[in-house]
Every structure is written in structure tokens, then in C-alpha cells.
Amino acid sequence: MRKTILLTGGAGYIGSHTYVALVQAGYEVVILDNFSNARADVPDRLEVITGAPVTVHRADVLDKQAVAAVFAAHKIDAVVHFAARKAVGESQTIPLEYIETNCTGLVNLLMTMRDAGVFRIVFSSSATVYAETEDWPIPEEAELGYASTYALTKLMGEQIIRQVAGSDARWRHGILRYFNPAGAHESALIGEDPRDIPNNLMPYIAKVAVGELPTLNVFGDDYPTPDGTGVRDYIHVMDLAEGHVKSLDALMAGAESHIVNLGTGKGYSVLDMLASYSKACGRDLPYRVTERRAGDLACYFGDPAKAKALLGFQARRDLDDMCRSSWAWISRRSNMRGA
Ligand code: WQD
């Protein structure tokens, strides 16, 4: 009997890629999404990729009745929870809305799960829960902290889940701390699709490559790194999606709760990515060096050993795969929009 998974935020960037990986792993998947940060036609494109109808409930995790209705309509075996607000900068300007959606929304979901007798959850966390450190690669045991409201809500989410699990042995959780997701599905039918000017590096470079933005601003080249620009642990979004399947498979097989990094353990600089993207799109991309961005760290990458030991997970795609897939997606989407 196929297990049924509730995928909250399943129409979003990482959520939609995880949808594909879950279906291909043999799960039935029900999407709950309020489409506040997802285009309306994502489910149609997921249907093309998977070749099967997509079940979607358009609702907000803050709407307890709507969430309960999903559990009444489907026999849910586990939940993969992405639905959250995720822009670090924005979280500083509207902290209460971030705490409400990311923390109250999580509490609503956990209460509904408990009432429905569902006790397995995979939680989308973030490497931003680590305190600032010079000690790379960062292991899961590193000191925790937060430099933004977004990171605070992810840290609170982890603590809420662990506190609930401590009160009732039926709970099992997979807490997954992402480093920097990038790239797109090989079909070029889904990918990162920010509505406004992107904050993150790859979607910004993608818009420069497709001519929607004039030039990349490199935020500082005077960092203590090999070429002076910021170094990060970029992980292909499909590797990330497959990491969620590994975590869920483990929980469904009765494994203990786990907290793991989902990263590659490799650091790439801004100029490394620019060079790789230029190769992918076939032209040198324009950039200029500007001041450092407030709050940025020089270097940040994770230790992937625990995910490999506990889940058998290892990222297998590299920076060129991320850039090639992003370029295929953004150029297809741009042609579609241009048509
Ligand atoms: C990467 C590097 C910038 C844009 C963020 C957030 C959080 C997390 C991962 C979820 C840095 C440089 C960037 C640009 C640039 N996701 N840069 N020009 O800041 O490492 O982390 O994403 O939890 O959302 O913490 O990612 O892509 O913004 O920056 O030079 O236009 O690229 O200085 O060195 P970051 P990023």
C-alpha cells in the first residue's frame, strides 16, 4: 500500500522539486500551499513531469480548519513541512508575520497531526541556525544562534519539534538544515522563480544571463577567501529533494529522529559561480564589485558526514550541473513569457 505524504509548501521552489522526488520514490503526495510564493500553474507542470494528476489543497497553515480538512480527506502517513516565509531581509522588517507563519503555522500543523494520529514529520530547517563561526565545515553539533528573525523562526521550529517529541515517544522527526539551494529540475519545467529582484546569488545571475537585469553586483572582493569573494556551500535543489526522500524513508522504516546538514561540504565563491554560469549560457556575464552586504560572512559550508552515515545521503551534482539546469530553466521560462 503506497504511503501518503502531506507536502506543505509543495508548490514552492524546493517543495515542487521534492514533490517530484517523492512521487518518483513511490509515495502518494498531497500538496497544501497558499500560493503566496508560488505560481498558480506549478501543479500543472508537476503533472507533466510525473505523468500523474496532482492533488492540491489551496490553504494556509494558519487556517486550522483547512489543515484539519486535509487530514480528514486523506489518510496521511507523514508530513514534509516547507510552508514558511523565507526571505532573510524581509524577516527583519516584518518579524511578527514571520513568527506567526513559521512558528504558529508549525504549531497548528503539529496539533492537527497529533489529533489525526500522525507522528512523523520532516522539517525544512536552515544552516542559518548556526551561530557565526570560523570553524568550517560546520558540523550539526556546532553552536546554534540566529542573526535574523528568519533564522530565529527556524531555530524555534526545531526546538518546538524536539520539545514535542520529548513529551510523546510516538513522534519521529527529520530536521534538515539546508545550506544554499540552487539549480532546477532537468525538465526545465520547474525552478527558482522569484517575483521581485532576487536576493540570492544564483537567481540574480540567472536574470543577468537572460537579460532581465543588467549586471551582477559582487558584494565585496576583500574577504579572506581564495579570490576575495564570498564562499558558500551550494547544493543542487534535486540533491536537496532526494535528501528529503532519504529522511522520510528512514522515518517510515522506524528510524530514530535525526538532525542533519544537507550540503555538499564544498565551498564555491561568487566568481566560481559566475564563471560556471558564463560557461552554461555561453557568454561572459557582466559584473562589478561593490561594497560588502551587511551581515554577510566570508565563508560558510557544512559537514555532510552525518547525513551520509545516518541516511546514506550524499549530494552528487556539482556547480556546473546547478548552473546548466538553472540556465535551461530561466531561458525556457523567459522564452515562454516572451511569447
Ligand atoms: C551568497 C553569496 C553574497 C547576491 C541565504 C540566506 C538564507 C539561506 C541561504 C535559507 C554571498 C554573494 C549574493 C548578489 C553577491 N536560505 N552575493 N551578489 O546569504 O549565503 O544565504 O541563502 O535558509 O536565505 O541566508 O546566500 O545567495 O544571498 O549569497 O555577491 O547579488 O553571494 O555576498 O557571499 P546567503 P546568497
Boltz pocket constraint, residues with backbone or C-beta under 6 A from the ligand:
constraints:
  - pocket:
      binder: B
      contacts: [[A, 86], [A, 87], [A, 88], [A, 125], [A, 126], [A, 127], [A, 128], [A, 178], [A, 179], [A, 180], [A, 181], [A, 198], [A, 199], [A, 200], [A, 201], [A, 202], [A, 204], [A, 216], [A, 217], [A, 218], [A, 219], [A, 220], [A, 229], [A, 230], [A, 231], [A, 232], [A, 270], [A, 293], [A, 296], [A, 297], [A, 298]]
      max_distance: 6.0
